[in-house]
Amino acid sequence: MTDPTLAAGAPTNVPAYSLPKDNMRVVLERRPVGIPQAGDFALDRAPAPEPGMGEILVRNIYLSVDPAQRGWASSEANYSAPIPLGGTMRALAVGVVAKSRNPDFAEGEFLYGWFDWQDYAVVDASKVVMRARLPLPLEAFAGLLGINGLTAYLGLIEFGRPVAGDTLLVSTAAGAVGSLVGQIGKLLGCTTIGLTGDDGKAALCRSRFHYDHAFNYKTRDVGDAVAGAAPGGVNVFFDNTGGAILDAGLRRMAVGGRVVQCGTASIASWATPPTGLRNEREVMTRRLVWNGFVIFDHRAKFEAAAAQLAQWRAEGKLVSDSDISVGIENAPGAIAALYAGENKGKKLILLQ
């Protein structure tokens, strides 16, 4: 049950921003092979656009950097059409309505939506994902209440279906999604195990995100580490990596376990499908339920999920960290840095 006092309000910690005359954009200059690199993009300057009837002009403040952008930029098979060459990089962002020709949106209102990597976006209502009307720092609407927090909450609740006493295993456990999955699982009474690729991040999982166990998969055998922490097996595996970590995790699942496949960050390229261990016998003999999860299939549940996340945050039960770079020139290399694990929290680009 959420607190009705959080049902309305204004965002806090709004950074200073300008209203430039030009629109700086990050455009896709060449089709990436595997993970997009800085050289796949170019900066482009054009006059600031004007909204037409029924449209709004959004001045972006925080640009979101997300693993899914790899698929949006690539020609690999994906759940959405690739960005055309020369097109602005598709992205979610938090911004303010600078001009409105739509009576449903007021100038000065803060929004989260499909505004792309650019200073300004002219959009209609279909591009708005959420109004920023809760009394939380503005950056939270691109992280905790954005697709990262929504993915953590809805993926775990809808498909992981944890109950008190379950053991929950999470890969990329210190990331923007994984850190929240672990905390939510702990709130629901699970024993939590996190996997990450850095000793410092493993320590952060234990100290800040309250994981019961956290291991560096680069220095520990994943199967042995999980077996030691979960002698009865893993009931819920929230996987963001695929590959060898998934292979090892499946072999430590309890009978009747649930796997939430949220990402495949460990796979360098899908242009030629990679080969590895065959997992179908693990799925059969352990009677596993293995679900793929894409957050955009669940838009009808965003508002309720965001309200619950905001309530936990207000009660001091959830923490979320941001890694903020200032200036749009930092955007082109941000996806590659994200996949390299260089971020310390939700990666954002602040435009001033």
C-alpha positions as CSV (number, residue, x, y, z in Angstrom):
1,M,0.0,0.0,0.0
2,T,1.6,3.3,-1.1
3,D,1.4,6.6,0.8
4,P,-1.1,8.9,-0.8
5,T,1.1,11.9,0.1
6,L,3.5,10.7,-2.6
7,A,0.8,10.8,-5.3
8,A,1.6,14.3,-6.3
9,G,4.4,16.8,-5.9
10,A,7.3,18.4,-7.7
11,P,10.8,17.0,-8.3
12,T,13.6,18.2,-6.1
13,N,17.3,18.9,-6.8
14,V,16.6,20.3,-10.3
15,P,20.0,21.4,-11.7
16,A,20.5,24.7,-13.5
17,Y,19.9,24.5,-17.2
18,S,19.9,26.9,-20.2
19,L,17.8,27.3,-23.3
20,P,20.3,27.4,-26.1
21,K,19.4,28.6,-29.6
22,D,20.9,25.6,-31.3
23,N,20.1,21.9,-30.9
24,M,23.2,19.7,-30.4
25,R,22.5,16.1,-31.4
26,V,24.4,12.8,-31.2
27,V,23.8,11.1,-34.5
28,L,24.6,7.5,-35.6
29,E,27.3,7.9,-38.2
30,R,28.1,4.2,-38.8
31,R,26.5,0.9,-37.9
32,P,28.4,-0.6,-34.9
33,V,29.6,-4.2,-34.9
34,G,28.8,-5.5,-31.4
35,I,29.0,-2.8,-28.7
36,P,28.7,0.8,-30.0
37,Q,31.9,2.8,-29.7
38,A,32.4,6.6,-29.6
39,G,33.6,6.6,-33.2
40,D,30.2,5.2,-34.3
41,F,28.6,8.6,-33.5
42,A,29.1,12.2,-34.4
43,L,27.9,15.5,-32.9
44,D,25.6,17.6,-35.1
45,R,24.3,21.1,-34.6
46,A,21.1,22.5,-36.0
47,P,18.7,25.3,-35.0
48,A,16.4,24.6,-32.1
49,P,13.1,23.1,-33.5
50,E,9.6,24.5,-33.0
51,P,6.6,22.4,-31.9
52,G,3.7,22.0,-34.2
53,M,0.0,21.8,-33.2
54,G,-0.4,19.2,-30.5
55,E,3.3,19.0,-29.8
56,I,5.7,20.1,-27.1
57,L,9.3,21.2,-27.1
58,V,11.3,19.4,-24.4
59,R,14.6,20.8,-23.2
60,N,16.6,17.7,-22.1
61,I,18.3,17.9,-18.8
62,Y,19.4,14.3,-18.1
63,L,20.2,11.9,-21.0
64,S,19.9,8.2,-20.0
65,V,22.6,5.7,-21.0
66,D,21.2,2.1,-21.2
67,P,22.4,-1.3,-22.3
68,A,19.4,-1.6,-24.6
69,Q,20.9,1.2,-26.8
70,R,23.3,-1.3,-28.1
71,G,20.4,-3.1,-29.9
72,W,18.8,0.1,-31.0
73,A,22.0,1.2,-32.8
74,S,22.9,-2.2,-34.3
75,S,21.5,-4.2,-37.2
76,E,21.4,-7.3,-35.1
77,A,18.0,-8.9,-34.6
78,N,16.2,-7.0,-31.8
79,Y,12.7,-6.2,-30.5
80,S,12.7,-2.8,-32.2
81,A,13.8,-1.3,-35.5
82,P,17.4,0.0,-35.6
83,I,18.1,3.7,-35.8
84,P,18.7,4.8,-39.3
85,L,22.2,6.0,-40.1
86,G,22.3,9.8,-39.7
87,G,19.5,9.6,-37.2
88,T,19.6,10.9,-33.6
89,M,20.5,8.3,-31.1
90,R,17.4,6.8,-29.6
91,A,17.3,7.4,-25.8
92,L,15.2,8.1,-22.8
93,A,15.7,11.4,-21.1
94,V,14.3,13.7,-18.4
95,G,13.6,17.2,-19.5
96,V,11.4,20.2,-19.0
97,V,8.7,21.5,-21.3
98,A,10.2,24.7,-22.9
99,K,7.2,25.4,-25.2
100,S,3.8,23.7,-25.4
101,R,1.2,23.6,-28.2
102,N,-0.6,20.8,-26.4
103,P,-3.1,21.7,-23.7
104,D,-2.3,18.6,-21.6
105,F,1.3,19.8,-21.0
106,A,2.3,23.0,-19.3
107,E,5.5,24.9,-19.9
108,G,7.9,24.2,-17.0
109,E,6.6,20.7,-16.4
110,F,9.2,18.0,-16.0
111,L,8.8,14.8,-18.1
112,Y,10.6,11.4,-18.7
113,G,10.3,10.0,-22.2
114,W,11.7,9.2,-25.6
115,F,13.5,12.5,-26.2
116,D,16.8,11.1,-27.6
117,W,20.4,12.2,-27.2
118,Q,20.0,15.9,-28.0
119,D,19.4,19.3,-26.4
120,Y,15.8,19.6,-27.6
121,A,13.1,17.2,-28.7
122,V,9.8,18.0,-30.4
123,V,7.4,15.2,-29.5
124,D,3.7,14.4,-29.1
125,A,2.1,12.8,-26.0
126,S,3.0,9.2,-27.2
127,K,6.7,9.9,-26.5
128,V,6.1,10.7,-22.8
129,V,6.6,7.8,-20.5
130,M,6.0,9.5,-17.2
131,R,5.4,12.9,-15.7
132,A,7.9,13.8,-13.0
133,R,5.4,14.7,-10.2
134,L,6.8,13.0,-7.2
135,P,9.0,14.8,-4.6
136,L,12.2,13.0,-5.5
137,P,15.5,14.3,-7.0
138,L,14.9,14.9,-10.7
139,E,17.6,12.4,-11.7
140,A,15.6,9.6,-10.0
141,F,13.1,9.8,-12.8
142,A,15.8,8.5,-15.2
143,G,17.0,5.8,-12.8
144,L,15.0,4.6,-9.8
145,L,11.6,5.5,-11.3
146,G,12.9,5.1,-14.9
147,I,13.3,1.9,-16.9
148,N,16.0,0.7,-14.6
149,G,13.9,0.7,-11.4
150,L,10.8,-0.4,-13.3
151,T,12.7,-3.3,-14.9
152,A,14.0,-4.4,-11.5
153,Y,10.6,-4.2,-9.8
154,L,8.4,-5.6,-12.6
155,G,10.9,-8.2,-13.8
156,L,11.3,-9.6,-10.3
157,I,7.7,-9.4,-9.2
158,E,6.0,-10.5,-12.4
159,F,8.4,-13.3,-13.5
160,G,10.7,-14.1,-10.6
161,R,7.7,-14.3,-8.2
162,P,9.8,-14.3,-5.0
163,V,8.4,-15.4,-1.7
164,A,10.0,-15.1,1.7
165,G,12.6,-17.7,2.2
166,D,13.6,-17.9,-1.4
167,T,17.2,-17.6,-2.6
168,L,17.7,-14.9,-5.2
169,L,20.8,-14.8,-7.5
170,V,21.5,-11.6,-9.5
171,S,24.1,-10.9,-12.1
172,T,25.5,-7.4,-12.7
173,A,24.5,-7.0,-9.1
174,A,26.0,-3.6,-8.6
175,G,24.5,-2.1,-11.7
176,A,21.5,0.3,-12.1
177,V,19.1,-2.7,-12.4
178,G,20.9,-5.3,-10.3
179,S,21.4,-3.2,-7.3
180,L,17.7,-2.6,-7.1
181,V,16.8,-6.2,-7.7
182,G,18.9,-7.2,-4.8
183,Q,17.4,-4.6,-2.5
184,I,13.8,-5.5,-3.5
185,G,14.5,-9.2,-3.1
186,K,15.8,-8.5,0.4
187,L,12.7,-6.4,1.3
188,L,10.6,-9.4,0.2
189,G,12.4,-11.8,2.5
190,C,14.9,-13.4,0.1
191,T,18.5,-14.5,0.8
192,T,20.4,-12.5,-1.9
193,I,23.5,-13.5,-3.9
194,G,25.1,-11.0,-6.2
195,L,27.7,-11.5,-9.0
196,T,29.8,-8.7,-10.3
197,G,33.2,-8.3,-12.0
198,D,35.1,-6.2,-9.4
199,D,36.1,-6.7,-5.8
200,G,35.1,-3.1,-4.9
201,K,31.6,-3.6,-6.5
202,A,31.2,-6.9,-4.6
203,A,32.0,-5.1,-1.3
204,L,29.5,-2.3,-2.3
205,C,26.8,-5.0,-2.9
206,R,27.2,-6.2,0.6
207,S,27.6,-2.9,2.4
208,R,25.3,-0.5,0.5
209,F,22.8,-2.8,-1.3
210,H,22.5,-5.3,1.5
211,Y,23.3,-8.5,-0.4
212,D,23.8,-11.5,1.9
213,H,26.6,-12.7,-0.4
214,A,28.5,-11.1,-3.3
215,F,31.2,-12.5,-5.4
216,N,33.6,-11.3,-8.1
217,Y,33.0,-13.8,-11.0
218,K,36.4,-12.9,-12.4
219,T,38.2,-14.3,-9.4
220,R,35.8,-16.9,-8.1
221,D,34.3,-20.0,-9.8
222,V,30.6,-19.0,-10.1
223,G,29.3,-22.5,-9.6
224,D,31.3,-23.1,-6.5
225,A,30.6,-19.7,-5.0
226,V,26.8,-20.0,-5.6
227,A,26.7,-23.6,-4.3
228,G,28.4,-22.5,-1.1
229,A,26.0,-19.6,-0.6
230,A,22.9,-21.6,-1.6
231,P,23.3,-25.2,-0.6
232,G,19.6,-25.8,-1.3
233,G,19.8,-24.2,-4.7
234,V,18.7,-20.9,-6.2
235,N,14.9,-20.3,-6.5
236,V,15.1,-17.1,-8.6
237,F,17.9,-16.1,-11.0
238,F,17.7,-12.5,-12.3
239,D,20.2,-12.6,-15.2
240,N,21.5,-9.6,-17.1
241,T,24.5,-11.2,-18.7
242,G,23.8,-14.6,-20.4
243,G,26.9,-16.6,-21.5
244,A,29.1,-18.4,-19.0
245,I,27.4,-16.9,-15.9
246,L,24.0,-18.0,-17.1
247,D,25.4,-21.5,-17.8
248,A,26.8,-21.8,-14.3
249,G,23.7,-20.3,-12.6
250,L,21.3,-22.7,-14.3
251,R,23.3,-25.6,-12.8
252,R,22.7,-24.3,-9.3
253,M,19.0,-23.8,-9.6
254,A,16.5,-25.5,-7.3
255,V,13.8,-27.6,-8.7
256,G,10.9,-25.4,-9.8
257,G,13.2,-22.3,-10.0
258,R,12.4,-19.2,-12.0
259,V,14.8,-17.5,-14.4
260,V,14.3,-13.9,-15.5
261,Q,16.3,-13.2,-18.6
262,C,16.7,-9.4,-18.6
263,G,19.9,-9.0,-20.6
264,T,22.8,-10.6,-22.4
265,A,25.6,-8.2,-21.7
266,S,28.3,-10.8,-21.9
267,I,27.8,-11.6,-25.5
268,A,30.0,-9.5,-27.7
269,S,28.0,-9.9,-30.9
270,W,24.9,-11.8,-32.1
271,A,25.8,-11.4,-35.8
272,T,26.9,-15.0,-35.6
273,P,25.0,-16.7,-32.9
274,P,27.5,-17.9,-30.2
275,T,27.7,-21.5,-29.1
276,G,28.2,-22.9,-25.6
277,L,26.8,-25.4,-23.2
278,R,23.4,-26.9,-23.9
279,N,21.0,-25.9,-21.2
280,E,17.8,-27.6,-22.2
281,R,18.4,-30.6,-20.0
282,E,18.9,-28.3,-17.0
283,V,15.6,-26.6,-17.8
284,M,13.8,-30.0,-18.1
285,T,15.2,-31.9,-15.1
286,R,15.0,-28.9,-12.7
287,R,11.5,-28.0,-14.0
288,L,12.6,-24.4,-14.5
289,V,10.5,-21.5,-15.8
290,W,12.6,-19.3,-18.0
291,N,11.1,-16.0,-19.1
292,G,12.5,-13.3,-21.3
293,F,11.7,-9.8,-20.0
294,V,11.5,-6.5,-22.0
295,I,10.3,-3.6,-19.9
296,F,8.3,-1.9,-22.7
297,D,5.8,-4.8,-22.7
298,H,4.6,-3.7,-19.3
299,R,3.8,0.0,-19.7
300,A,0.4,-0.3,-18.2
301,K,2.0,-1.1,-14.9
302,F,4.6,1.7,-14.8
303,E,2.6,4.1,-12.6
304,A,1.8,1.6,-9.9
305,A,5.4,0.3,-9.9
306,A,6.9,3.8,-9.7
307,A,4.6,4.6,-6.8
308,Q,5.8,1.6,-4.8
309,L,9.5,2.3,-5.6
310,A,9.0,6.0,-4.5
311,Q,7.3,4.8,-1.3
312,W,10.3,2.5,-0.4
313,R,12.7,5.3,-1.2
314,A,10.7,7.7,1.0
315,E,10.9,5.2,3.9
316,G,14.6,4.8,3.5
317,K,14.3,1.2,2.3
318,L,15.9,1.7,-1.2
319,V,19.0,3.5,-2.3
320,S,20.0,4.2,-5.8
321,D,23.3,5.8,-7.1
322,S,23.9,7.9,-10.2
323,D,27.1,8.3,-12.2
324,I,26.7,11.7,-13.9
325,S,28.9,13.2,-16.7
326,V,28.4,16.8,-17.7
327,G,28.1,17.7,-21.4
328,I,26.7,16.0,-24.4
329,E,30.2,15.4,-25.7
330,N,30.4,12.6,-23.1
331,A,27.5,10.7,-24.7
332,P,29.1,8.9,-27.7
333,G,31.5,6.8,-25.6
334,A,29.1,6.2,-22.8
335,I,27.5,2.9,-24.0
336,A,31.0,1.3,-24.4
337,A,32.0,2.5,-21.0
338,L,28.7,1.0,-19.6
339,Y,29.5,-2.4,-21.0
340,A,33.0,-2.2,-19.7
341,G,31.6,-1.7,-16.2
342,E,33.1,1.7,-15.7
343,N,30.0,3.3,-14.2
344,K,29.3,3.6,-10.5
345,G,25.5,3.7,-10.6
346,K,23.0,4.7,-13.1
347,K,24.8,6.4,-16.0
348,L,23.4,9.9,-16.9
349,I,24.6,12.8,-19.1
350,L,23.7,16.2,-17.6
351,L,23.0,19.0,-20.1
352,Q,23.3,22.5,-18.8
